[in-house]
Amino acid sequence: MNKRNLILAFLILSGISAIGQTDTTKEKDKSTDTAKVSGFDKFNKKMEKLFKVIPVPIISYSTDAGNTLGLAKFNLINLSKKDTISKPSKLSGVFTFSDKGRINASIATELIFNENRNMILAYVNYKKTPEYIYGIGNDVTREGQEEVLSERFKFSATILQRIDKKFLYAGPVVDYSNYFKIDFDSNGYLYKNSYPGINGGASVGVGIGIAHDSRSNRYNPQQGTFILGSFVAHPEFLGSKYDFTKFNLDVRHYFNPWLKHIIAVQATTTATYGDVPFYELALMGGDSKMRGYYEGAYRDKVLLDGQVEYRLPVWNIFGVVGWVGTGRVADYYGNLGLKGFHMSYGWGVRIRVDSKNNTNLRVYFGYGPGGLRGTYINFAEAF
C-alpha cells in the first residue's frame, strides 16, 4: 500500500475507532452515552440532508490514470408519489479531471416506474483522455504501453418492460458513441498494425436487452439475483463506421449468511464480433470490476471475469469490505484457458449516507500484481 492510501485508511479507521470508543463508555454512564449517540445520530441526519443537496468532492488514484479530482452527485427518488410499489430511481452525475489530462463528465439514470413494470437504464458521457494501452491481447505488458489521446461522446439506453409477474424484463437497447480527435504513437502497435479505430468515427447500435432482478435493494443488495444480458449490432447502414456486434452478460448473486453480513458474487463476460475498433473491444479493469487495473489496459474481442466481495457491518453507519477477483481477455472463447488469469484484490470502507434507502458512500483500495493499484470513491455498491 502506498503512502497516500495508508494515510487515508488511517484517518478513516481512526474515525471508526473513535466512535467505537465513545460507544464503550455506556458501562460507566449510560445516560451520557445515550446523549452522545443521540448527538451523533442527529449529526448524521444533517449530513444525509446535505448529501441530497450538494455534490460530494471525490478523489481517486490509479497507477496509469494518476490522481483524479472531481465532484459527484447521487440521489434516489420516487418518480410518483402515487406509486408506492416501485423501487427508488437513481439519478447520478460526476465530473472529474486528473493530473494526466483526463476529463470525464457523465450522467447516469436508473428510472423505475409503473409499479416496477418499467426500467430505463441510461448513460451519457463526455470523455477527453490520454488512454494507456498495453496492446491487444492477454499477454501484453506495461513495458509495451502506448498513449492514445482521444475525445469521446457516448449515449446508451436500455428500455425494459416486465414480461412476467415478478422479475423478468426485456426491451430494446440503443447505443451511440463517437470518437474524435484521436492522436496516437506512429511507432505503436495500433498504427503499425492498422488496427480498426485509429481514425475514430461513430458507432451506432441497436439491439435487445433481457434482465432478471430479484434483489431486495438495487443499490445495496442484501439477497437476490441480478442478471442483465444484451446483444447489440452496429451495422454500417445505421451510420457506424465499423460493422460489428457486441454481447454482454452480467450475473450477480447475494447471500446473507447471518445478521447483516453479505457475500456478493459477480461474473461477467463480453464478446465482440466483426470489424471492431480498438475502443469498442472487451475492456478489463475499472472502478467496479478488476479494481486496481486501469480500464482497457487489457483488451481483446472476448473478456471473462469474476469477483467475490464480503461486506461486513462495523458500527452504526460504518462498514468494511474485502474482495478478490480474477479475469482475462482473449481473441475468442476457445482461447480462454485456465492459464493467464490476472488477479485483483482489495478492501474498502462504506459509510451509509441515505438511511431511508440504505445506500452507502464507499472508499475502496484495489491492487494487482506488479505494483498496480487504484483508489476509488463512489456511491452505492461496486456491484
TABEL-V384629 format. One record per backbone hydrogen bond with DSSP energy under -1.0 kcal/mol. CO is the residue of the C=O (numbers start at 0). NH is the residue of the N-H. E is the energy in kcal/mol with one decimal. If there is no record, write none. Layout:
co: [CO,CO]
nh: [NH,NH]
e: [E,E]
This chain:
co: [1,2,3,4,5,6,7,8,9,10,11,12,13,14,15,16,17,18,19,21,22,24,24,28,29,30,31,32,33,34,35,36,37,38,39,40,41,42,43,44,45,46,47,49,49,55,57,59,60,61,65,66,67,68,69,70,71,72,74,76,81,88,89,90,91,92,93,94,95,96,97,101,102,103,104,105,106,107,108,109,110,112,113,116,117,118,119,120,121,122,123,124,125,126,127,128,130,132,140,141,145,147,148,149,150,151,152,153,154,155,156,157,159,160,166,167,168,169,170,171,172,173,174,175,176,177,178,179,182,184,187,188,189,190,194,195,196,200,201,202,204,205,206,207,208,209,210,211,222,223,224,225,226,227,228,229,230,231,232,233,234,234,235,242,243,244,245,246,247,248,249,250,251,252,253,254,257,261,262,263,264,265,266,267,268,269,270,272,273,276,281,283,289,292,293,296,297,298,299,300,301,302,303,304,305,306,307,308,309,310,311,314,316,317,317,318,319,320,321,322,323,324,325,326,327,329,331,332,334,341,343,344,345,346,347,348,349,350,353,358,358,359,360,361,362,363,364,365,366,371,372,373,374,375,377]
nh: [5,6,7,8,9,10,11,12,13,14,15,16,17,18,19,20,21,22,23,24,25,27,28,32,33,34,35,36,37,38,39,40,41,42,43,44,45,46,47,48,49,50,51,52,53,71,69,67,374,65,61,98,59,96,57,94,55,92,90,88,83,76,109,74,107,72,105,70,103,68,100,97,127,95,125,93,123,91,121,89,119,117,116,161,112,159,110,157,108,155,106,153,104,151,102,149,147,145,143,144,132,130,182,128,179,126,177,124,175,122,173,120,118,169,212,162,210,160,208,158,206,156,204,154,202,152,200,150,148,187,191,192,194,193,197,277,199,178,240,176,174,232,172,230,170,228,168,226,215,253,213,251,211,249,209,247,207,245,205,243,237,239,238,274,233,272,231,270,229,268,227,266,225,264,223,262,260,310,254,308,252,306,250,304,248,302,246,244,275,279,299,295,292,285,296,133,283,136,281,271,329,269,327,267,325,265,323,263,321,261,319,317,351,313,314,349,311,347,309,345,307,343,305,341,303,301,334,335,336,326,324,366,322,364,320,362,318,360,358,352,353,379,350,377,348,375,346,373,344,367,62,365,60,363,361]
e: [-2.2,-2.3,-2.2,-2.7,-2.2,-2.3,-2.2,-2.7,-2.4,-1.8,-1.9,-2.6,-2.6,-2.0,-2.5,-2.3,-1.9,-1.8,-1.3,-1.1,-1.2,-1.2,-2.1,-2.4,-2.4,-1.7,-2.1,-3.0,-2.4,-2.4,-2.3,-2.7,-2.3,-2.2,-2.7,-2.2,-1.9,-2.2,-2.3,-1.8,-1.8,-2.5,-1.3,-1.4,-3.1,-2.1,-1.5,-2.9,-3.7,-2.3,-1.2,-2.0,-2.2,-2.8,-2.4,-2.6,-3.4,-2.6,-2.5,-3.5,-1.1,-2.4,-2.1,-2.4,-2.8,-2.9,-2.4,-2.4,-2.5,-2.9,-1.7,-1.8,-2.7,-2.7,-2.9,-2.2,-2.5,-2.4,-1.8,-2.3,-1.9,-2.0,-1.3,-3.3,-2.0,-3.3,-2.5,-2.6,-2.4,-2.2,-2.4,-2.7,-2.6,-2.7,-3.4,-1.8,-2.9,-2.7,-1.2,-1.7,-2.8,-3.6,-2.9,-2.5,-2.7,-2.5,-2.4,-2.6,-3.1,-2.4,-2.7,-2.6,-2.2,-1.9,-1.9,-2.7,-2.2,-2.6,-3.2,-2.5,-2.0,-2.5,-3.6,-3.2,-3.0,-1.8,-2.7,-2.2,-3.2,-1.9,-2.2,-2.0,-2.5,-1.4,-1.4,-2.5,-2.1,-2.1,-2.8,-2.0,-2.6,-2.5,-1.9,-2.2,-1.9,-2.9,-3.2,-2.6,-1.8,-2.2,-2.9,-2.9,-2.4,-2.2,-2.7,-2.3,-1.9,-2.6,-2.0,-1.2,-1.2,-1.3,-1.7,-2.3,-3.0,-2.3,-2.6,-2.5,-2.4,-2.2,-2.4,-2.5,-2.3,-2.7,-1.0,-2.3,-2.4,-3.2,-2.8,-2.9,-2.4,-2.4,-2.7,-2.2,-2.3,-2.7,-3.1,-2.2,-1.6,-2.1,-1.5,-2.3,-2.0,-1.9,-2.2,-1.0,-2.4,-2.7,-2.3,-2.6,-2.1,-1.7,-2.1,-2.4,-2.5,-2.5,-1.9,-2.9,-1.7,-2.3,-2.8,-3.0,-2.5,-2.5,-1.2,-3.0,-3.2,-2.0,-3.1,-1.8,-2.4,-2.8,-2.4,-3.1,-2.2,-2.2,-2.0,-1.9,-1.8,-1.8,-3.7,-2.9,-2.2,-3.1,-2.2,-2.7,-2.0,-3.3,-1.9,-2.3,-1.5,-2.5,-3.1,-2.0,-2.5,-2.7,-1.7,-2.4,-2.0,-2.2,-1.7,-3.0,-1.4,-3.1,-3.3]
